[in-house]
C-alpha cells in the first residue's frame, strides 16, 4: 500500500520560513518524480514545484526565489523549503509522487501565514 505522509506545516508570520517534508512508503522512491501542490480556501489546487527522479527542479513563478524543492533518496524524502512566506502562501500543501501511468497523493499539511 502506498502512503505519502507530509509534515512540517504550521502557523508562521509573514517573512518567516517553514520546511515541509514528505516521506512516501510502498514505492521505489528513486524511480518517481515528486511534486508539491497547494490548495487555498475557495481555490483550485495548483502546482508549486517538481523535482524529477534525476534531480531536475522547477517551481511556479509566484514562488521563485523563495521556495526550493529537494530530495534525499537515501532517506526517501522530498522537501519544500519555503522562505519569505506571504499571507497568500496560506494553503494546504500536498505531496505527489508520480511516474508514467502512476500517481499518488498525500493527505496534505496546513500552512498558515499570518501575523
C-alpha positions in Angstrom: 0.0 0.0 0.0 1.4 3.4 -1.0 1.4 6.2 1.6 2.7 9.7 1.4 3.0 11.4 4.7 3.6 15.2 4.8 4.9 17.1 7.8 6.3 20.5 8.7 3.2 22.7 8.3 2.1 25.2 10.8 1.5 28.8 11.6 4.2 31.3 10.7 4.4 35.1 10.5 4.9 36.9 7.2 8.5 36.8 6.2 9.1 33.5 8.1 10.2 30.1 6.9 9.0 26.5 7.0 10.3 23.3 5.6 7.8 20.7 4.5 8.8 17.0 4.3 7.1 14.1 2.5 8.2 10.5 3.1 6.5 8.1 0.7 6.3 4.4 1.5 5.3 1.5 -0.7 7.1 2.8 -3.8 10.7 2.8 -5.1 11.3 6.4 -4.3 14.2 6.9 -6.7 12.0 5.9 -9.6 9.4 8.6 -9.0 9.2 12.3 -9.8 8.0 14.3 -6.8 5.8 17.3 -6.7 4.3 19.8 -4.3 0.9 21.3 -4.8 -1.3 23.6 -2.8 -4.9 24.5 -2.4 -6.1 27.7 -0.8 -9.6 28.1 0.6 -12.1 28.5 -2.3 -9.4 27.9 -4.9 -8.4 25.1 -7.1 -5.3 23.0 -6.3 -2.3 24.4 -8.0 1.1 23.1 -8.8 4.0 24.6 -6.8 7.2 22.6 -7.5 8.6 19.4 -9.1 11.8 17.5 -8.8 12.4 14.7 -11.2 13.8 11.3 -10.4 17.1 12.7 -11.9 17.1 15.8 -9.7 15.9 18.4 -12.1 13.7 21.1 -10.5 11.1 23.6 -11.4 8.9 25.9 -9.4 5.9 28.1 -10.2 6.7 31.7 -10.9 4.9 33.0 -7.8 7.4 31.2 -5.5 10.6 31.5 -7.5 13.5 32.8 -5.3 11.5 31.9 -2.2 10.8 28.1 -2.3 13.2 25.3 -3.0 12.4 21.7 -3.7 14.9 19.0 -3.0 15.1 15.3 -2.4 17.2 12.9 -0.4 16.9 9.4 -2.0 18.8 7.8 0.9 16.1 9.0 3.3 13.2 8.5 0.8 12.1 12.1 1.5 11.3 15.1 -0.5 11.4 18.6 0.9 10.0 22.0 0.2 11.9 24.8 1.8 9.7 27.9 2.0 11.3 31.3 2.8 9.9 34.8 2.8 6.4 33.5 3.3 3.5 35.7 2.4 -0.1 35.5 3.5 -1.1 34.4 0.0 1.0 31.3 0.5 -1.6 30.1 3.0 -2.9 26.8 1.8 -3.0 23.0 2.4 0.2 21.7 0.8 0.1 18.3 -0.9 2.9 16.0 -1.9 2.6 13.9 -5.0 4.7 11.0 -6.3 4.3 10.3 -10.0 5.7 8.4 -13.0 4.3 7.4 -16.3 1.0 5.8 -15.6 1.1 6.1 -11.8 0.4 8.9 -9.3 -0.2 9.1 -5.6 -1.2 12.0 -3.3 -0.5 12.7 0.3 -3.3 13.9 2.6 -1.8 17.4 3.0 -0.4 19.7 5.6 -1.8 23.1 6.5 0.4 26.1 6.1 -0.9 29.4 7.5 1.0 32.7 7.1 -0.5 35.3 9.4 0.6 37.9 11.9 
